[in-house]
């Protein structure tokens, strides 16, 4: 007969709720940041590198630490 561990399910649900709560806080912080940008008159932000594309080898080398 299959069984369900009640305590284990309670712990998993609490952990899921905590993780989701942290994600909501993170999203709220991002929203406040962008609303602050908008209030300051900012309409667009120019990025030096397109975040949707993988970095090239040259870009990777420029951001990696080089041991002396």
Secondary structure, 3 states (H helix, E strand, C coil): CCCCCHHHHHHHHHHHHHHHHHHHHHHHHHHHHHHHHHHCCCCCCCCCCCCCCCCCHHHHHHHCCCCC
